[in-house]
């Protein structure tokens, strides 16, 4: 699937989605660049996401603009990937797609967190009943701390002054996915980086105000 003129560099991205029983999944996957992406050398401006529909085998192929084209504005950014698959909760994450490479498989570059995803529980044989132990004492603060480690809640951030770079602190035990919104509540794209384990840096082509949700 080709979405760009021949003079614009592209990278072929492919992927395939299967259920645990190897049944092909159905749905769509979209790849959103920043709100405005300019390639002066090719006289091209890109403002919309590329959206692909999975075929009967649960697969797709798409040609996308690399994220490191010289002279492109913004110069440092990432694609926001949105998966909408039948029977599966939507997932949003970001990827970098450098040029000068052969076909890339999405499974090789998509981030994976041990705290998110769909799991298939498998019950084993029931063991012998053990002796009842002594009752323990757990404070509400300890329960809250345990819950925060096992299933971190989404964290919200508000940017009140217009900046082209947002520095967002967080307390999650992994690199969170980021959804960014302008003041009207419309989702916008930006380049997401992780300069430290507790900081997210979002870059935009223009100064923006709004909010972000980390999850």
N, C-alpha and C positions, 0 to 999 in steps of 0.2 A: 504494500500500500504506500504510494508516494504522495506526500502532502505539500511538497515544496518545489519551486522552479529548479531546473537543472543546474543553474549557476550557484545555487545555495548549497553549501556542504551539508551532508546528512550522515547520520549513523543509523544502521538498521537495528532496531530493537525488537526482540521476539519474546514470547512467553507462552506458558500453557498452565491451565488451572484444572486440577482433578480433585474429586472428593476422596476421602480415605479408602473407599472401595474402588478407586480408579475410574469412577464415572466422570465424564467431562462436565465441567460446570458451564453455565450460561450467564451472560451478563456483559457489562462494558467496563473498559478501563480508559481513563482520560489522563492526559499529560499536559499540565498547565505551566507555561513559562510565566515570567513576571507580567504585570498588566500590560506593559508596552515593551516590546523587544525590537531593537533597531539594528539592522545590519547595513551600514552605509556602503560597504564595498559591493554589495549585491543589490542596492537600492530596494531593500525589502523591509517592511515593518510588520511584525507579527503581534497580534493582540488577542488571539483566542486559543483555547485549548485544543489539542488533537484528541479525538475520541474514537476508540476502536471497539468493535463488537466481536466477541469470541465466536469462532466458528464451531462446527459440529463436534470437533475434537477438543474444544475448550482452549484453542490456541489463537494467537494473533501475531502479526508482523506489521511494523510501522517504521517509516523513515522519519527521524526527528533531527532538528537542528542541534548540533553539539553545543555544550554549555561553555566551550572555551574558544569560540571563533574569534580571531584577532580583530580588534576594532569594534566589536559588538558592544552595545550599550543596553543594559548594564553589563559590565565585564565579568562579574562574579555572581552567579546565580545557580539555582537548581530547579528541576521540574517538580511540581507538586503532583503526585500520582494519587488518583482516586479510584479505588476498586469498588464496583457495585455489582456483586455477583448474586445470583438467585439462591436464596436460602442461607446466605452468609452475611453477617453484619458488615456494613461499609467500612473500609479501611483507607486512611490517608497517610502518606509518607512522602519523603523527598529523596530524589536521586540526582547525582551528577552523571553527565554523559559526555565524556571527553571525545574529541574527534580523533581521526587517524587510526581507528581500530576497526576490526572486522565486526560481524554481527555480534551483538551483546544479548545475553539472556537475562531477563528481568530477575529471575530467581537468584542470579549470581550477585546482584547489586542491591536488591531490596533489603532494608534493615529488618532484623528479626529481634524481638525482645522476648525474654522468658516470661514477662508479665502480661503479654497480650497475645491474642490469637484464639483459635478454636481447638479444643482438645477432645479426644475421644476416650472417655473413661472405660476401662476394662476391668470387670470384677473378677477376682480370683476366688479360690475355694475358701470357705469360712473356716477359721481356725478355732481351737478350743477356747472356751471362755476362761478368762483369767480372774484372779482375785481382785476384789474391789479395793482401790487405793484410798489413801487418806484424802479428804477434800482439801483443795488448795485455795489460796487467796490471790486473786488477780485484781488490781485496781483498774478503774476505767481508763486512766492515763496509759497503763501498760497495754490494754486492749487497743486503744487508739494508735499507739506506736506500732504494734504488731500489724494492724490493718494497713497502716501507711506503708509498711515495708512490703507486704504481700500484694496489695492491690492499691497502689497510689491513686488518689483522687485527682481529677483534672485540676490544673492550676490556671487561674486567670490573671492577665496582666493588662493594664490600661496605660496607653501612651497619650498624654494630654497635650504635649507640645509637638509640633510637626518636625520630624527628623527623618532623614534618609536611612539611618541606621538605628535600630532598636536593640538595646542590650537588656536581655530579660533574665533575671536570676530565677533559679528553681531549686527544689529539694528532691527531685525524683532520682531514683537509683540507677537510671539509664538515660540515654539520649532520647528525649521525648519528641513525638511528632508535634507539629505546630500548625494551627489554623489561625490565620490573621484576617481581621475584619476592619473596614473603615468605619467612620462615625455613623454611617447610615445602616450598618449591619451587613453590608455586602462583602463577601469574602474576596480578598485580594491576594495576589501572589507576591513572593519575595524570595530572595536567596537566603537559605538557612544554614548557619554554621554553628559549630560547637567549640568555641575557643577554650573553654574549661569544662570540667565535669559538672559544674553547677551553673553554667551560663549558656544562654542561647543568643546568637547574634543574627538579626534579620535585616537584610539590606534591600532597599527599594531603589527604583530608578528616580523617584522624586520623593520629597519630604512628605510623610504621611502621619496622620493621627488616627487613633482607633484603639483596638484591643486585640489580644491574642489569647488563645486557649492552648495550653500544653497538656498532652495526654499520652 
